[in-house]
Amino acid sequence: MRIIQVLLLTAMMMAPASFPAQGQESSSPDVSANRDFRGRIVRGPYETNSFGDNIWVGAAGGVNLYESSLTAPQGAGAALDINVGKWLTPCAGIRVGYQGLRASDAAGSFSHNYVHGDFLWNVSDAISGYRKDRRWDFVPFISTGLVRSSDGSAARNSLGVGAGLLNVIRITDLIDLTLEVRQLALCPDFRGGASAGFSGMTSATFGISFNIGKSGFRRCNSTEYESHVGALESARDALARSNDRFRAMNERLIEQNETLRAEAERRSSTAVQNVTLVCPEVLFFAEGEDELSAGELFHLDTYVKNAMDLNRNKIFMVTGYADRKTSSESADQSLAGRRAEYVASILREKYRLPEDRIIVMSAGADDLWGDSSLNRCVVVE
C-alpha cells in the first residue's frame, strides 16, 4: 500500500508537465513581451548577467523511496532538499545542494545523504520564449554526486547519477514554489550483501525558493549597436571610395612616371654635339691704306679657317668701309671698295674660293660705329 501511495504522489507531481507551457502564462498587460509585432516568439539575444544575478536559494521536504531488484520497496523515508542555483541564461542553469535524510529497505531504516551538482534546462523558455512573469516553468535536469548511507553499524558510499523534473511556480519576483521529482541510480551493492541488478532512489519534494540579487534577463537592444554598425559601414564605404581614388591616382602617376622615364632614356641616348659659332670678322686698316697689317691678316686667316671647318660651302660677304675724314665722299667710296676687293682677292688667291662664293660690297663712308678709326675696316661674314 505504501508503494502505491508513493507512486501516486509521484504521478501527481509530474502531471503538470503535460500541460502546454503557453497555458501557464500570466494575464498581465506584458503578456506579449516575448513576441514581435507579428506575434512570433523572440528568443534573444540576452545580455550576459553578472556573477551575483539570477541566484536562488531553496529548501524543500518530501519523501525518499529506495528501490532494489533484490527486494521490494519497504516504505518511504523523509526527504530534505537544500540547494543553491544560478541561471546562466534564460534556458540554462546550474545548481548544487544536499538531498536526503532517511530511507528504508528490508533491513530497516537508514540515513541517506546525497551531495550533488545539477544542470538544468528550462524547457518553457526554450519552447515558448523567455518570460519573467511566467507562472509555471518546467525544468528538466540531470544530476550527479556522492551518496552516503548509514544504518548505525556500517556506512557505504556510492557515486550517484540521475535525472528529474523541477516545477517552478512563480509567486512574486522574489519567491517561487518548487515541486520536484528525482530518480537517482546507485551502485548495485549500495546497501551491501549480494550484488543487486539495480539500486536506486526516487525522491519527491515540495518547497520554496528565494531569488537573491538581480533577477531576470534583459534582451539586447540592437538599435544602438545597429547605429554603430551603420556608421562603421558608412566609414568603410567612404574609405573604400577613397582607396579607389588613391588607386586611380597612383595608376596615373605610374603611367606618368613611365612616360618620363622613357623620355629621359630617349634624351640620354640623343647625341650631344658641340656647335661652334663664328662671329663676323672685322679687319681694321690704317688711315688711307687699302692693305692689311700682318696682325689683321692673321685674324683673317683664323676666321676663314674656322668658318670653313664649320661649313665647307660657306659664302663669304665682304663689305668695305672708310671714314669721312679721309677725303671726299667719292674718294671714300673708292677707298672702301679697294679695301673690300683687297680682302676678296686674298680669299680667291690664298684660299682658292670661287667667285660665286664671294660677295663684295662697298659701304663708303657710312658712320656705323661712331668713331672714324673704327670705320676704316672690312667686315667679313
C-alpha positions in Angstrom: 0.0 0.0 0.0 2.8 2.4 0.8 4.4 1.7 -2.6 1.1 2.6 -4.3 0.9 5.8 -2.3 4.4 6.9 -3.3 3.8 6.1 -7.0 0.5 8.1 -6.9 2.2 11.0 -5.3 5.0 10.9 -7.9 2.4 10.8 -10.8 0.5 13.7 -9.3 3.7 15.8 -9.1 4.6 15.0 -12.7 1.2 15.7 -14.1 1.6 19.4 -14.7 4.5 18.7 -17.1 1.9 17.5 -19.7 0.2 20.9 -19.8 1.2 23.3 -22.6 3.7 25.9 -21.4 1.5 28.6 -23.0 -1.4 27.7 -20.8 0.6 28.9 -17.7 1.2 32.4 -18.9 0.4 35.5 -16.8 -2.6 37.6 -17.7 -0.6 40.8 -17.1 -0.5 43.6 -19.7 3.0 42.5 -20.6 1.8 39.1 -22.0 3.3 39.8 -25.4 6.7 40.8 -24.1 8.4 37.8 -25.8 6.6 38.3 -29.1 7.4 40.6 -32.1 4.9 42.7 -33.9 3.9 39.7 -36.0 3.3 37.5 -32.9 6.4 35.4 -33.4 8.5 34.2 -30.4 11.5 36.4 -29.8 14.3 34.3 -28.3 17.1 36.8 -27.7 19.9 37.5 -27.7 20.1 38.5 -24.0 22.6 40.5 -22.1 25.1 38.4 -20.0 24.3 38.7 -16.4 26.9 39.3 -13.6 28.1 36.7 -11.1 25.5 37.7 -8.5 22.5 37.9 -10.7 19.7 35.3 -11.1 20.7 33.3 -8.0 18.3 31.4 -5.8 18.4 29.5 -2.5 15.8 26.8 -2.0 14.6 24.3 0.6 12.1 21.5 0.3 10.7 18.5 2.1 9.2 15.2 0.9 9.8 11.5 0.6 12.5 9.1 -0.5 11.8 5.7 -1.8 14.7 3.2 -2.1 14.4 0.6 -4.9 16.4 -2.6 -5.4 16.0 -5.5 -7.7 16.6 -7.9 -4.8 13.8 -6.7 -2.6 10.5 -4.9 -2.9 10.3 -1.3 -1.7 9.9 -1.3 2.1 8.4 2.2 2.5 9.1 5.8 2.2 11.5 7.9 4.3 11.6 11.6 5.0 13.4 13.7 2.4 15.1 17.1 2.8 16.4 19.2 -0.1 18.6 22.3 0.3 20.1 23.9 -2.8 21.7 27.0 -4.3 21.5 27.6 -8.0 22.0 30.2 -10.7 20.5 30.8 -14.2 23.3 31.4 -16.7 20.9 32.1 -19.5 17.1 32.1 -19.6 17.3 28.4 -20.6 20.4 27.0 -18.8 21.2 26.9 -15.2 23.4 25.1 -12.6 22.6 24.0 -9.0 24.5 22.5 -6.1 22.9 21.1 -3.0 22.1 18.4 -0.4 19.3 15.9 -0.8 18.5 13.0 1.5 17.7 12.3 5.2 16.0 8.9 5.6 15.1 5.8 3.5 14.1 2.2 4.2 14.9 -1.3 2.9 14.3 -4.8 4.0 16.9 -4.4 6.8 15.2 -1.3 8.2 15.6 2.5 8.1 18.9 4.1 7.2 20.2 7.6 6.7 20.6 8.8 3.1 22.8 11.7 2.1 23.4 12.9 -1.4 25.6 15.9 -2.2 25.1 16.8 -5.9 25.6 19.1 -8.7 22.8 19.6 -11.4 22.5 21.0 -14.8 19.0 22.5 -15.5 17.3 23.2 -18.8 14.2 25.5 -18.7 12.1 23.9 -21.4 9.3 26.5 -21.1 11.7 29.3 -22.0 13.3 27.2 -24.7 10.0 26.4 -26.4 7.8 29.5 -25.7 10.5 32.2 -25.3 11.7 33.8 -22.1 9.1 35.3 -19.8 10.0 36.7 -16.4 6.3 36.8 -15.4 5.5 33.2 -16.4 3.6 31.4 -13.6 4.9 27.9 -14.2 8.2 26.8 -15.6 9.1 23.2 -16.4 12.8 22.5 -15.8 14.2 19.0 -16.6 17.7 18.4 -15.1 20.5 15.9 -14.9 22.4 15.3 -11.7 25.5 13.6 -10.3 27.2 13.5 -7.0 28.3 11.4 -4.0 25.8 9.3 -2.0 26.4 8.1 1.6 24.2 5.7 3.6 24.5 4.6 7.2 22.3 2.3 9.3 24.3 2.8 12.5 26.5 -0.2 12.1 28.1 0.4 8.7 28.3 3.3 6.2 28.7 2.9 2.5 29.5 5.4 -0.3 28.4 5.4 -3.9 28.5 7.5 -7.0 25.1 8.6 -8.0 23.7 9.8 -11.3 20.2 10.8 -12.0 17.6 12.9 -13.7 14.4 14.7 -12.7 11.9 17.4 -13.3 11.7 20.7 -11.4 8.4 22.6 -11.5 8.9 26.3 -10.6 5.7 28.1 -9.6 6.1 31.9 -9.5 4.5 33.7 -6.5 6.4 37.0 -6.7 9.6 38.3 -8.2 11.4 37.1 -5.1 9.6 33.9 -4.1 8.8 30.7 -6.0 7.3 27.4 -5.0 9.0 24.2 -6.2 7.7 20.8 -7.0 10.4 18.3 -7.8 10.7 14.6 -8.7 14.1 12.9 -9.0 15.3 9.4 -9.9 18.8 8.5 -8.7 20.7 5.5 -9.9 23.2 3.9 -7.3 25.8 1.1 -7.3 24.1 -2.3 -7.3 25.6 -3.2 -3.9 24.8 0.2 -2.4 23.2 -1.5 0.7 25.7 -4.3 0.9 25.1 -8.0 0.7 24.6 -9.7 -2.7 25.1 -7.5 -5.7 21.8 -6.2 -6.9 21.0 -5.8 -10.6 19.5 -2.4 -9.9 19.7 0.0 -7.0 18.1 3.5 -6.9 16.4 6.2 -5.0 13.2 8.0 -6.0 12.5 11.3 -4.3 9.6 13.7 -4.4 9.8 17.1 -2.7 7.8 20.3 -2.3 9.4 23.5 -1.2 10.1 27.2 -1.6 13.0 29.2 -3.1 14.1 32.8 -2.7 15.6 34.8 -5.5 18.6 36.9 -4.4 20.3 39.6 -6.3 19.1 40.9 -9.6 16.6 38.5 -11.2 15.5 38.3 -14.9 17.2 38.8 -18.2 17.2 41.8 -20.5 17.0 41.3 -24.2 19.8 43.1 -26.0 18.7 46.3 -27.6 20.3 46.1 -31.0 19.2 49.6 -32.1 22.3 51.3 -30.6 24.6 48.6 -32.0 22.9 48.8 -35.4 23.5 52.6 -35.5 27.2 52.0 -34.7 27.3 49.2 -37.3 25.7 51.6 -39.8 28.3 54.3 -39.0 31.1 51.8 -39.4 29.7 50.5 -42.7 29.5 54.1 -43.9 33.0 54.8 -42.8 34.1 51.6 -44.5 32.4 52.6 -47.8 33.9 56.1 -47.6 37.3 54.5 -47.1 36.8 52.1 -50.0 35.9 55.1 -52.2 39.0 57.0 -51.0 41.1 53.9 -51.7 39.6 53.7 -55.2 40.5 57.4 -55.9 44.0 56.9 -54.5 44.4 53.8 -56.6 43.4 55.6 -59.7 45.8 58.5 -58.9 48.5 56.0 -58.2 47.9 54.4 -61.6 48.1 57.7 -63.3 51.3 58.6 -61.5 52.7 55.3 -62.6 51.9 56.0 -66.2 53.4 59.5 -66.0 56.5 58.1 -64.3 56.9 55.5 -67.1 56.4 58.3 -69.7 59.0 60.5 -68.0 61.4 57.6 -67.7 61.0 56.8 -71.4 61.6 60.4 -72.3 64.6 60.6 -70.0 66.1 57.5 -71.7 65.4 58.9 -75.1 67.1 62.2 -74.2 70.0 60.5 -72.7 70.5 58.5 -75.8 70.5 61.6 -78.0 74.0 62.6 -79.1 75.1 66.0 -77.9 77.0 68.0 -80.4 79.2 71.0 -79.6 78.4 73.7 -82.1 81.0 76.4 -82.6 79.6 79.7 -83.8 81.9 82.0 -85.8 81.1 85.7 -85.4 81.7 88.1 -88.3 85.4 89.2 -88.5 86.2 93.0 -88.5 89.6 93.8 -90.2 91.0 97.3 -89.5 93.1 99.4 -91.9 95.4 102.3 -91.2 94.2 105.7 -92.3 94.1 106.0 -96.1 95.5 102.4 -96.6 93.9 99.6 -98.6 96.2 96.8 -97.3 96.1 94.9 -94.0 98.8 94.7 -91.5 100.3 91.3 -90.6 98.2 91.2 -87.4 95.0 91.7 -89.3 96.0 89.1 -91.9 96.4 86.7 -89.1 92.9 87.5 -87.9 91.6 86.9 -91.4 93.3 83.6 -91.7 91.9 82.4 -88.3 88.4 83.4 -89.2 88.4 81.8 -92.7 89.8 78.5 -91.4 87.2 78.4 -88.6 84.4 79.3 -90.9 85.5 76.7 -93.5 85.7 74.0 -90.8 82.0 74.6 -89.9 80.8 74.9 -93.5 82.9 73.9 -96.5 80.4 75.6 -98.8 80.1 78.9 -96.9 79.5 82.0 -99.0 81.6 85.0 -97.7 80.3 88.5 -97.7 83.0 91.2 -97.8 81.9 94.8 -97.0 84.4 97.7 -97.1 84.2 100.9 -95.1 86.1 104.2 -94.9 85.9 107.2 -92.6 84.6 110.6 -93.7 87.7 112.5 -92.6 89.9 110.8 -95.2 88.8 112.7 -98.3 85.7 113.4 -100.4 82.7 111.1 -100.5 83.7 109.6 -103.9 87.2 109.1 -102.6 85.8 107.4 -99.5 83.6 105.2 -101.7 86.6 104.2 -103.8 88.8 103.5 -100.8 86.1 101.3 -99.2 85.8 99.4 -102.5 89.5 98.9 -102.8 89.7 97.6 -99.2 86.9 95.1 -99.9 88.4 94.0 -103.2 91.7 93.5 -101.5 90.3 91.1 -98.9 88.3 89.3 -101.6 91.4 88.8 -103.7 93.1 87.1 -100.7 90.1 84.8 -100.4 90.4 83.9 -104.1 94.1 83.5 -104.3 95.1 82.1 -100.9 92.0 80.0 -100.0 91.0 79.1 -103.6 87.4 80.3 -103.2 85.5 80.7 -106.4 83.8 84.0 -107.4 80.3 82.7 -106.7 81.1 82.2 -103.1 82.4 85.8 -102.6 80.1 88.8 -102.4 81.9 92.2 -102.4 80.2 95.3 -101.2 81.4 98.9 -100.6 79.6 100.9 -97.8 81.6 104.0 -98.4 81.9 106.4 -95.5 78.8 105.3 -93.6 79.5 106.2 -90.0 78.2 103.0 -88.4 80.5 102.7 -85.5 80.5 106.3 -84.1 84.3 106.6 -84.4 86.3 107.4 -87.6 89.1 104.9 -86.7 86.5 102.1 -86.4 85.1 102.9 -89.8 88.4 102.1 -91.5 87.6 98.4 -91.8 86.3 95.5 -93.8 83.7 93.2 -92.3 83.8 89.6 -93.4 80.8 87.4 -92.6 
